[in-house]
Amino acid sequence: MSNFSEKANFIWSIADSILRGYYKRNDYQKVILPFTVLKRFDSVLPYSKDAVVQAYEENKNDDGLELILMSESVDENGKKLGFYNYSPYDFKKLLEDPNNI
């Protein structure tokens, strides 16, 4: 998949097979875009996930919690992400426990 069109068509083909019956075709965009963005976030968060969760547990009552978590959340190259997730859950853990979602 070398270009944008191929990637977009691939995503929509998955949508057609998975979402059919649950959503009207014109409502797919309400599901596809948000989950695509969430999955992209989820793909870069693992590099600092443990540090962010630990920082949250150690500082959850501090006034500067957001700044602490922002400083811990980095990508694979150590660059600050500008967002974080201190929940112990990620997409993989959610898929492993579908009965409790």
N, C-alpha and C positions, 0 to 999 in steps of 0.2 A: 504494500500500500504506500505508494510514493507520493501521492498528491492529496490535496484536501478533498476533492470530489470523491475519490475512492474511499477515503475514511468516512466521509459523511454518508455515502451510500451503504457502507458496511454497517454503520450504526443504525441507520433506518431499516435495513434488512433484519437486523436483530430485533428491533422494535416491532416490526410486523409479525415476527414469529412468537415473541414473548408476550407482548402487550395485547395481542388480538383477543377480544372477548372480555378483557378487563377494562379497557378504555376505548372510547371512540377514536378513530384515526386522527381527527382534528384536535384531540386532546393529548396526543403523544408528546408534543412539545412541552407540556406541563410536567412531564415525568423525565423525559430524556435529558434536557439541558441541566436541570438541577442535579440529577444523579451523575451526569458526566462530570460536572464541576466537583461534586463531592468525591467522586472516585479519583480525580486528579489530585485533590488535596490529600486524600488518603494515601496516594502513591508516594508523596514526598515526606509525609509526617513520620514514618517509621525510623528515620535516621536519628531523631532526637526524642522519640516517644517516651522512652523510659526516663530520661532526664526531666522531661516536662511533667510527667505524672509524679515523679519523686519531688520535684520543686513545688508542685501544687500541694501535695500532702504535707510538706514541711512548712509551707507559707500560706496556707489557705485562709488564715485569719489576718494576714498582713494587709495594710492599706496599699502597698505597692505590688500586690500580687500580679497584676497584668504586666507590669514592666519586667518582673522576674521571669514570668512565663515566656514573654516575647524574647528575652535574652537567651533562653534555653532552646527555643525552637529554631533549628537550623537544618539546612539540607545536607546532602552527602559531602559537599565541599566546605561545610562550615559557614555558609552564607546564611544570614538571618532571613527567615521566611516572611515575617510580618503577620503570621497567624499561627495558632496552636490548637491542640486538642488535648485536654487533660483527662478526658474520659478513658477508662481502661479499654473501651471498645474500639474496634476498627472494623472494616468490612469483613475481613477474614473471621474474626471472632463472632460477628453477627451471623454469618453463614453457618458457622459451626453450631449455633444454638437457635435455630429458626423458631422453635416453639415458644421462646421467651422474648421475641421481638415485639 
